[in-house]
Amino acid sequence: MASERTDELYRLLLERGYPKEFCAEIAYKNMNTDYTATRMIGYLYRVTNPRLEDLVDEMLAILSDRDDIMRKKEMEHAQAVLNDIYNNGL
């Protein structure tokens, strides 16, 4: 089930005149979290009528940022576990 933000993104893309299949691919397949959908909605309000290519570029940039954040959180967790082992032993 899609989040409200994802549904909002889908409707906004449709309102801007993009093809229905493209809108579904962007909103429901790639930008399907509140974080990514909100970032894309912000982009659409800042940029007037971006080309399809520009939308895809922005989508890829947002997904890359999300992946970087996830990797950082994983590394922070691993470091916290190591610190605990160093401080308290196994």
Backbone as a chain_set.jsonl record, in Angstrom:
{"seq": "MASERTDELYRLLLERGYPKEFCAEIAYKNMNTDYTATRMIGYLYRVTNPRLEDLVDEMLAILSDRDDIMRKKEMEHAQAVLNDIYNNGL", "coords": {"N": [[0.835, -1.182, 0.0], [0.599, 2.157, -0.864], [2.117, 5.154, 0.419], [0.717, 8.265, 1.648], [2.216, 10.408, 0.735], [3.475, 9.317, -1.492], [1.281, 8.814, -3.135], [0.484, 11.464, -3.45], [2.671, 12.464, -4.887], [2.406, 10.977, -7.255], [-0.078, 11.974, -8.224], [0.627, 14.669, -8.576], [2.596, 14.506, -10.561], [1.017, 13.537, -12.666], [-0.741, 15.718, -12.966], [1.041, 17.562, -13.938], [1.315, 16.731, -16.493], [2.765, 14.488, -17.347], [3.362, 11.233, -18.813], [1.125, 8.562, -17.908], [2.141, 5.969, -17.307], [4.82, 6.547, -16.843], [4.602, 8.212, -14.607], [3.61, 6.397, -12.714], [5.748, 4.624, -12.578], [7.809, 6.26, -11.557], [6.653, 7.205, -9.093], [5.541, 4.937, -7.692], [7.261, 2.792, -7.99], [9.906, 3.637, -7.679], [10.161, 6.018, -6.064], [9.023, 5.421, -3.513], [8.92, 5.834, -0.777], [8.264, 7.902, 2.107], [10.318, 9.764, 2.484], [11.747, 9.863, -0.022], [9.662, 10.495, -1.801], [8.793, 12.953, -0.778], [11.072, 14.525, -1.184], [11.137, 14.534, -4.019], [8.704, 15.784, -4.58], [9.233, 18.318, -3.541], [11.227, 19.089, -5.352], [9.693, 19.24, -7.7], [8.067, 21.415, -7.108], [9.926, 23.429, -7.015], [11.141, 23.509, -9.54], [10.054, 24.459, -12.666], [8.139, 22.706, -14.908], [10.021, 20.421, -15.592], [12.04, 18.522, -17.9], [11.55, 15.098, -18.986], [13.981, 13.727, -18.783], [15.354, 15.291, -16.94], [13.806, 14.917, -14.683], [14.246, 12.183, -14.228], [16.997, 12.243, -13.734], [17.005, 13.731, -11.341], [15.564, 11.973, -9.717], [17.354, 9.811, -9.602], [19.468, 11.06, -8.258], [18.27, 11.613, -5.775], [17.729, 9.006, -4.892], [20.336, 8.069, -4.711], [21.334, 9.722, -2.664], [19.712, 8.787, -0.568], [20.623, 6.144, -0.383], [23.265, 6.627, 0.405], [22.829, 7.745, 2.95], [21.684, 5.558, 4.24], [23.845, 3.736, 4.196], [25.641, 5.159, 5.788], [24.286, 5.133, 8.255], [24.343, 2.374, 8.769], [27.106, 1.971, 9.042], [27.578, 3.579, 11.299], [26.132, 2.162, 13.205], [27.555, -0.279, 13.215], [30.014, 0.662, 14.148], [29.26, 1.498, 16.703], [28.646, -0.959, 17.88], [31.192, -2.151, 17.838], [32.559, -0.341, 19.536], [31.215, -0.854, 21.913], [31.994, -3.48, 22.37], [34.77, -3.093, 22.667], [34.74, -1.526, 24.995], [33.277, -3.044, 26.892], [33.892, -5.679, 26.539], [33.512, -9.042, 25.198]], "CA": [[0.0, 0.0, 0.0], [1.414, 3.356, -1.024], [1.918, 6.2, 1.421], [0.025, 9.465, 1.159], [3.187, 11.225, -0.018], [3.674, 8.671, -2.79], [0.069, 9.119, -3.909], [0.546, 12.888, -3.79], [3.656, 12.591, -5.96], [1.787, 10.437, -8.477], [-1.079, 12.944, -8.71], [1.324, 15.879, -9.017], [3.21, 14.203, -11.855], [-0.071, 13.487, -13.653], [-1.2, 17.094, -13.18], [2.049, 18.267, -14.742], [1.198, 16.276, -17.873], [3.655, 13.39, -17.696], [2.619, 10.004, -19.147], [0.632, 7.811, -16.755], [3.075, 4.878, -16.991], [6.012, 7.186, -16.285], [4.248, 8.67, -13.261], [3.517, 5.219, -11.847], [7.115, 4.101, -12.413], [8.523, 7.166, -10.652], [6.053, 7.301, -7.759], [5.26, 3.691, -6.975], [8.343, 1.812, -8.086], [11.2, 4.182, -7.27], [10.074, 7.025, -5.002], [7.904, 4.862, -2.756], [9.008, 6.105, 0.659], [7.934, 9.298, 2.396], [11.521, 10.584, 2.29], [12.039, 10.09, -1.444], [8.517, 11.179, -2.421], [8.812, 14.349, -0.328], [12.162, 15.209, -1.904], [10.742, 14.74, -5.413], [7.647, 16.801, -4.582], [9.931, 19.587, -3.381], [11.868, 19.397, -6.635], [8.663, 19.633, -8.663], [7.589, 22.761, -6.78], [11.012, 24.389, -7.271], [11.496, 23.551, -10.952], [8.856, 24.515, -13.492], [8.084, 21.838, -16.091], [11.28, 19.756, -15.974], [11.959, 17.483, -18.928], [11.574, 13.736, -18.447], [15.363, 13.404, -18.465], [15.705, 15.998, -15.715], [13.102, 14.22, -13.596], [14.957, 10.93, -13.968], [18.267, 12.618, -13.092], [16.715, 14.1, -9.954], [15.196, 10.741, -9.031], [18.583, 9.065, -9.341], [20.217, 11.788, -7.233], [17.573, 11.4, -4.508], [17.964, 7.614, -4.498], [21.739, 7.978, -4.322], [21.422, 10.333, -1.339], [19.09, 7.864, 0.384], [21.544, 5.017, -0.2], [24.395, 7.117, 1.2], [22.367, 7.887, 4.335], [21.518, 4.209, 4.779], [25.188, 3.199, 4.429], [26.201, 5.87, 6.935], [23.628, 4.607, 9.458], [24.87, 1.023, 8.989], [28.474, 2.099, 9.56], [27.488, 4.099, 12.658], [25.699, 1.059, 14.059], [28.686, -1.208, 13.341], [31.009, 1.304, 15.011], [28.726, 1.468, 18.067], [28.818, -2.329, 18.37], [32.624, -2.314, 18.125], [32.889, 0.431, 20.722], [30.677, -1.58, 23.051], [32.884, -4.633, 22.586], [36.024, -2.572, 23.228], [34.517, -1.012, 26.347], [32.703, -4.01, 27.811], [34.314, -7.038, 26.209], [32.494, -9.882, 24.576]], "C": [[0.879, 1.245, 0.0], [1.101, 4.369, 0.078], [1.189, 7.386, 0.789], [0.961, 10.323, 0.32], [3.429, 10.642, -1.408], [2.472, 8.934, -3.69], [0.054, 10.58, -4.348], [1.533, 13.126, -4.938], [3.069, 12.113, -7.283], [0.793, 11.44, -9.062], [-0.413, 14.202, -9.254], [1.977, 15.663, -10.38], [2.155, 14.151, -12.962], [-0.57, 14.892, -13.993], [-0.236, 17.881, -14.048], [2.098, 17.758, -16.18], [2.139, 15.165, -18.284], [2.83, 12.133, -17.982], [2.298, 9.178, -17.898], [1.604, 6.704, -16.331], [4.348, 5.417, -16.346], [5.756, 7.625, -14.843], [4.208, 7.499, -12.284], [4.906, 4.655, -11.568], [7.9, 4.949, -11.413], [7.968, 7.046, -9.232], [6.014, 5.966, -7.03], [6.393, 2.67, -7.019], [9.66, 2.343, -7.514], [11.138, 5.136, -6.083], [8.958, 6.635, -4.024], [8.055, 4.957, -1.24], [8.656, 7.574, 0.879], [9.115, 10.216, 2.125], [11.744, 10.901, 0.81], [10.907, 10.832, -2.136], [8.514, 12.654, -2.037], [9.913, 15.135, -1.03], [11.775, 15.496, -3.351], [9.632, 15.792, -5.522], [8.271, 18.181, -4.438], [10.6, 20.032, -4.667], [10.836, 19.905, -7.64], [8.086, 21.017, -8.364], [8.653, 23.824, -7.052], [11.279, 24.578, -8.756], [10.22, 23.5, -11.793], [9.036, 23.655, -14.733], [9.431, 21.213, -16.478], [11.038, 18.714, -17.064], [11.983, 16.121, -18.249], [12.984, 13.363, -17.994], [15.794, 14.051, -17.15], [15.037, 15.356, -14.499], [13.817, 12.928, -13.222], [16.285, 11.216, -13.288], [18.048, 12.963, -11.626], [16.342, 12.871, -9.137], [16.441, 9.945, -8.66], [19.426, 9.737, -8.256], [19.59, 11.573, -5.854], [17.824, 9.982, -4.012], [19.404, 7.402, -4.055], [21.95, 8.575, -2.93], [20.858, 9.394, -0.271], [20.013, 6.683, 0.663], [22.755, 5.422, 0.632], [24.018, 7.24, 2.673], [22.227, 6.513, 4.985], [22.872, 3.572, 5.087], [25.822, 3.849, 5.656], [25.602, 5.332, 8.228], [24.135, 3.206, 9.782], [26.274, 1.084, 9.577], [28.468, 2.627, 10.995], [27.073, 2.997, 13.63], [26.844, 0.071, 14.276], [29.748, -0.625, 14.265], [30.547, 1.293, 16.467], [28.875, 0.08, 18.682], [30.278, -2.582, 18.718], [33.028, -1.555, 19.382], [32.396, -0.269, 21.982], [31.558, -2.783, 23.389], [34.198, -4.181, 23.189], [35.859, -2.147, 24.688], [34.088, -2.077, 27.345], [33.152, -5.45, 27.576], [33.18, -7.817, 25.564], [31.57, -10.378, 25.645]], "O": [[1.809, 1.35, 0.8], [-0.015, 4.432, 0.594], [1.065, 7.489, -0.432], [0.549, 10.899, -0.687], [3.571, 11.381, -2.382], [2.631, 9.243, -4.871], [-0.336, 10.896, -5.471], [1.253, 13.903, -5.851], [3.222, 12.773, -8.311], [0.822, 11.721, -10.26], [-0.838, 14.741, -10.276], [1.919, 16.534, -11.248], [2.375, 14.66, -14.062], [-0.794, 15.215, -15.159], [-0.645, 18.763, -14.803], [2.844, 18.294, -16.999], [2.299, 14.919, -19.48], [1.727, 11.982, -17.457], [3.093, 9.108, -16.96], [1.861, 6.522, -15.141], [4.886, 4.815, -15.417], [6.6, 7.43, -13.969], [4.71, 7.597, -11.164], [5.2, 4.253, -10.442], [8.574, 4.417, -10.531], [8.718, 6.814, -8.284], [6.416, 5.882, -5.869], [6.465, 1.782, -6.169], [10.436, 1.586, -6.931], [11.982, 5.065, -5.19], [8.06, 7.431, -3.747], [7.384, 4.234, -0.504], [8.737, 8.387, -0.042], [8.944, 11.317, 1.6], [11.908, 12.061, 0.434], [11.156, 11.705, -2.969], [8.259, 13.513, -2.882], [9.706, 16.282, -1.424], [12.052, 16.582, -3.86], [9.627, 16.597, -6.453], [7.879, 19.115, -5.137], [10.549, 21.207, -5.031], [11.078, 20.884, -8.346], [7.66, 21.716, -9.283], [8.324, 24.986, -7.292], [11.608, 25.682, -9.191], [9.404, 22.59, -11.638], [9.969, 23.853, -15.511], [9.926, 21.453, -17.579], [9.97, 18.106, -17.137], [12.381, 15.997, -17.091], [13.158, 12.751, -16.94], [16.504, 13.442, -16.349], [15.631, 15.267, -13.424], [13.976, 12.617, -12.042], [16.664, 10.506, -12.357], [18.817, 12.537, -10.764], [16.761, 12.742, -7.986], [16.565, 9.463, -7.534], [20.029, 9.056, -7.427], [20.306, 11.372, -4.873], [18.104, 9.781, -2.83], [19.663, 6.639, -3.124], [22.663, 7.998, -2.11], [21.45, 9.227, 0.795], [20.167, 6.269, 1.812], [23.22, 4.65, 1.47], [24.804, 6.876, 3.547], [22.606, 6.326, 6.142], [23.031, 2.935, 6.129], [26.461, 3.175, 6.464], [26.327, 5.099, 9.195], [24.339, 2.882, 10.953], [26.598, 0.338, 10.501], [29.261, 2.177, 11.822], [27.596, 2.909, 14.74], [27.077, -0.368, 15.403], [30.322, -1.347, 15.08], [31.36, 1.098, 17.371], [29.192, -0.047, 19.865], [30.579, -3.157, 19.763], [33.769, -2.085, 20.21], [33.085, -0.274, 23.002], [31.827, -3.059, 24.558], [34.699, -4.809, 24.122], [36.74, -2.386, 25.514], [34.481, -2.031, 28.511], [32.811, -6.339, 28.356], [32.061, -7.328, 25.408], [30.625, -11.111, 25.353]]}, "num_chains": 1, "name": "protein.A"}
